[in-house]
């Protein structure tokens, strides 16, 4: 009698020589994407509530960006493979865009086009992973894709703190203490996600001087450079490249509200040719040959997007963001379990400390966010995903009607879980 093909195939049988890569699983486990999309499993799709935040009520990109992409499609110029570093016109446009605020000007050859900021992170960390004992200094809290890629590339992660009592400035003493002879780089996120602060000229200069003292490169993540609505001006880290070499990351994802377009860049601010002489630039170029090129279509459109988007577009969007901050602070008065140390000056989030002592049956930030998704279909990022226990990140880059609904649901959730006055006394 014939047997099923499955009868002789058992994945646990020792005859099979292949196994999944555990390092990949370890790296993926700390990504924001893994956690946030995993939280969808806790949504109650039968409660009649739409999932927030939504994509339909977020800010829209500008017509100039949309037309640039449409024109690139119609031109027929982007139907082939692009060169690994990116097409020249896109590299030149990014150099011009960045040079507006830099004392030492970039050449097109100093810029490489990437598939968003995440690909830039992957390429640079892989390119710095030559020392088996190497480590990298990451901010706490910070963006977890740096952690994930370092784990995947076998680079040790060491953390330095951002100080809430000092407007989330970098703890420079702690940063220095975390470094050793095997430290290769520090990552700076400015404007800062998730804290929403913008670093001063003086503080950034001190960071550059510390990098020089330690003999390391500064990786400056400036993806939110067009989302600044406070009084403090944005200063690019490349301003201090004469002190220590700086690799700048950027993209159009946040400023133009198009994260799905996946087009970004990295720029070598290296006037003293330190990165060049150390072989880092060559390693980056080799790594680019190993990875898929970003969309030729978006590269073709990028010069038009950068050059023709009117300043009024950013001004209008940032004015709306500032208004959303004020509305959020008004509504936070009704939710005593959440506290914001300072009003953000940039980005599209509130970074809030969670006080579980005023809540019943809420153990920590992950528990808070998990139950919130289940009961209110509202997704907040737990602080533990960004390196900080008992904090949460709320997205406020949306229309006022959705923002109001977000705080209505938060208030409803708090009301159900708030400890009664009698129970507070007993605690």
WOKA-V148952 format. One record per residue. N is the residue number from 1. SS is DSSP state (@ for helix, = for strand, . for the rest). D_FIRST is the distance of its C-alpha to the first C-alpha in whole Angstrom. Layout:
[[N | SS | D_FIRST] [N | SS | D_FIRST]]
//
This chain:
[[1 | . | 0] [2 | . | 4] [3 | . | 6] [4 | . | 10] [5 | @ | 13] [6 | @ | 15] [7 | @ | 13] [8 | @ | 15] [9 | . | 18] [10 | . | 20] [11 | . | 24] [12 | . | 25] [13 | . | 24] [14 | . | 27] [15 | . | 25] [16 | . | 26] [17 | . | 30] [18 | . | 31] [19 | . | 33] [20 | . | 35] [21 | . | 38] [22 | @ | 40] [23 | @ | 44] [24 | @ | 43] [25 | @ | 42] [26 | @ | 45] [27 | @ | 47] [28 | @ | 45] [29 | . | 46] [30 | . | 50] [31 | . | 50] [32 | @ | 52] [33 | @ | 49] [34 | @ | 46] [35 | @ | 48] [36 | @ | 50] [37 | @ | 47] [38 | @ | 45] [39 | @ | 48] [40 | @ | 47] [41 | @ | 44] [42 | @ | 47] [43 | . | 48] [44 | . | 48] [45 | . | 48] [46 | . | 49] [47 | . | 52] [48 | . | 54] [49 | . | 55] [50 | . | 54] [51 | . | 53] [52 | = | 56] [53 | . | 57] [54 | . | 56] [55 | . | 56] [56 | . | 58] [57 | . | 61] [58 | = | 62] [59 | . | 64] [60 | . | 64] [61 | . | 64] [62 | . | 67] [63 | @ | 67] [64 | @ | 69] [65 | @ | 65] [66 | @ | 63] [67 | @ | 65] [68 | @ | 65] [69 | @ | 61] [70 | @ | 61] [71 | @ | 64] [72 | @ | 62] [73 | @ | 59] [74 | @ | 61] [75 | @ | 63] [76 | . | 60] [77 | . | 61] [78 | . | 58] [79 | . | 55] [80 | . | 54] [81 | . | 53] [82 | . | 56] [83 | . | 58] [84 | . | 56] [85 | . | 60] [86 | . | 60] [87 | . | 62] [88 | @ | 66] [89 | @ | 67] [90 | @ | 65] [91 | @ | 66] [92 | @ | 70] [93 | @ | 70] [94 | @ | 68] [95 | @ | 71] [96 | @ | 74] [97 | @ | 72] [98 | @ | 72] [99 | @ | 76] [100 | . | 78] [101 | . | 78] [102 | . | 78] [103 | . | 81] [104 | . | 79] [105 | . | 77] [106 | . | 74] [107 | . | 73] [108 | @ | 70] [109 | @ | 68] [110 | @ | 68] [111 | = | 66] [112 | = | 62] [113 | = | 60] [114 | = | 57] [115 | . | 55] [116 | @ | 56] [117 | @ | 58] [118 | @ | 55] [119 | @ | 54] [120 | @ | 57] [121 | @ | 57] [122 | @ | 54] [123 | @ | 55] [124 | @ | 58] [125 | @ | 57] [126 | @ | 54] [127 | @ | 57] [128 | . | 59] [129 | . | 56] [130 | . | 58] [131 | . | 59] [132 | . | 56] [133 | . | 59] [134 | . | 60] [135 | = | 60] [136 | = | 61] [137 | = | 64] [138 | = | 62] [139 | = | 64] [140 | = | 63] [141 | . | 63] [142 | . | 61] [143 | . | 58] [144 | @ | 55] [145 | @ | 54] [146 | @ | 56] [147 | @ | 55] [148 | @ | 51] [149 | @ | 52] [150 | @ | 54] [151 | @ | 51] [152 | @ | 48] [153 | @ | 51] [154 | . | 52] [155 | . | 55] [156 | = | 57] [157 | = | 58] [158 | = | 61] [159 | = | 63] [160 | = | 67] [161 | = | 68] [162 | = | 69] [163 | = | 72] [164 | @ | 73] [165 | @ | 76] [166 | @ | 77] [167 | . | 75] [168 | . | 72] [169 | = | 74] [170 | = | 72] [171 | . | 73] [172 | @ | 74] [173 | @ | 75] [174 | @ | 72] [175 | @ | 70] [176 | @ | 72] [177 | @ | 71] [178 | @ | 67] [179 | . | 68] [180 | . | 68] [181 | . | 68] [182 | . | 64] [183 | = | 65] [184 | = | 64] [185 | = | 65] [186 | = | 66] [187 | = | 64] [188 | = | 67] [189 | = | 66] [190 | . | 69] [191 | . | 69] [192 | . | 67] [193 | . | 64] [194 | . | 64] [195 | . | 67] [196 | . | 69] [197 | . | 72] [198 | . | 74] [199 | . | 75] [200 | . | 79] [201 | @ | 80] [202 | @ | 81] [203 | @ | 78] [204 | @ | 76] [205 | @ | 79] [206 | @ | 79] [207 | @ | 75] [208 | @ | 75] [209 | @ | 78] [210 | @ | 75] [211 | @ | 73] [212 | @ | 75] [213 | @ | 76] [214 | @ | 73] [215 | . | 72] [216 | . | 69] [217 | = | 68] [218 | = | 68] [219 | = | 65] [220 | = | 67] [221 | = | 64] [222 | . | 67] [223 | . | 64] [224 | . | 66] [225 | . | 70] [226 | . | 70] [227 | . | 70] [228 | = | 73] [229 | . | 75] [230 | . | 77] [231 | . | 81] [232 | . | 79] [233 | . | 79] [234 | . | 76] [235 | . | 76] [236 | . | 74] [237 | @ | 73] [238 | @ | 74] [239 | @ | 77] [240 | @ | 77] [241 | . | 75] [242 | . | 79] [243 | . | 78] [244 | . | 74] [245 | . | 72] [246 | = | 70] [247 | = | 66] [248 | = | 67] [249 | = | 64] [250 | = | 64] [251 | = | 62] [252 | . | 63] [253 | . | 60] [254 | . | 63] [255 | . | 66] [256 | . | 65] [257 | . | 62] [258 | . | 59] [259 | @ | 57] [260 | @ | 54] [261 | @ | 56] [262 | . | 55] [263 | . | 58] [264 | = | 60] [265 | = | 62] [266 | = | 63] [267 | = | 67] [268 | = | 68] [269 | = | 71] [270 | . | 73] [271 | . | 76] [272 | . | 77] [273 | . | 73] [274 | @ | 72] [275 | @ | 68] [276 | @ | 69] [277 | @ | 70] [278 | . | 68] [279 | . | 65] [280 | @ | 63] [281 | @ | 64] [282 | @ | 62] [283 | @ | 59] [284 | @ | 59] [285 | @ | 59] [286 | @ | 56] [287 | @ | 54] [288 | @ | 55] [289 | @ | 53] [290 | @ | 50] [291 | . | 50] [292 | . | 49] [293 | . | 53] [294 | . | 54] [295 | . | 54] [296 | @ | 56] [297 | @ | 57] [298 | @ | 58] [299 | @ | 60] [300 | @ | 62] [301 | @ | 63] [302 | @ | 64] [303 | @ | 68] [304 | @ | 69] [305 | @ | 67] [306 | @ | 69] [307 | @ | 72] [308 | @ | 73] [309 | . | 72] [310 | . | 75] [311 | @ | 76] [312 | @ | 77] [313 | @ | 73] [314 | @ | 73] [315 | @ | 76] [316 | @ | 75] [317 | @ | 71] [318 | @ | 73] [319 | @ | 75] [320 | @ | 73] [321 | @ | 71] [322 | @ | 74] [323 | @ | 75] [324 | @ | 71] [325 | @ | 72] [326 | @ | 75] [327 | @ | 73] [328 | @ | 71] [329 | @ | 74] [330 | @ | 75] [331 | @ | 72] [332 | @ | 71] [333 | . | 74] [334 | . | 72] [335 | . | 69] [336 | . | 71] [337 | . | 68] [338 | = | 68] [339 | = | 71] [340 | . | 71] [341 | . | 73] [342 | . | 75] [343 | . | 74] [344 | . | 72] [345 | . | 74] [346 | = | 71] [347 | . | 67] [348 | . | 65] [349 | = | 65] [350 | = | 66] [351 | = | 66] [352 | = | 67] [353 | = | 67] [354 | = | 65] [355 | . | 67] [356 | @ | 64] [357 | @ | 67] [358 | @ | 68] [359 | = | 65] [360 | . | 63] [361 | . | 59] [362 | . | 59] [363 | . | 58] [364 | . | 59] [365 | @ | 58] [366 | @ | 54] [367 | @ | 54] [368 | @ | 57] [369 | @ | 55] [370 | @ | 52] [371 | @ | 54] [372 | @ | 56] [373 | @ | 53] [374 | @ | 51] [375 | @ | 54] [376 | @ | 56] [377 | . | 54] [378 | = | 56] [379 | . | 55] [380 | . | 57] [381 | = | 56] [382 | = | 57] [383 | @ | 59] [384 | @ | 57] [385 | @ | 55] [386 | @ | 58] [387 | . | 59] [388 | . | 61] [389 | . | 61] [390 | . | 62] [391 | = | 63] [392 | = | 61] [393 | = | 61] [394 | = | 62] [395 | = | 62] [396 | . | 65] [397 | . | 65] [398 | = | 64] [399 | . | 66] [400 | @ | 69] [401 | @ | 67] [402 | @ | 64] [403 | @ | 66] [404 | @ | 67] [405 | @ | 64] [406 | @ | 63] [407 | @ | 66] [408 | @ | 66] [409 | @ | 62] [410 | @ | 63] [411 | @ | 66] [412 | @ | 64] [413 | @ | 62] [414 | @ | 64] [415 | @ | 66] [416 | @ | 63] [417 | @ | 63] [418 | = | 66] [419 | . | 68] [420 | . | 70] [421 | @ | 74] [422 | @ | 74] [423 | @ | 71] [424 | @ | 72] [425 | @ | 75] [426 | @ | 73] [427 | . | 71]]
//
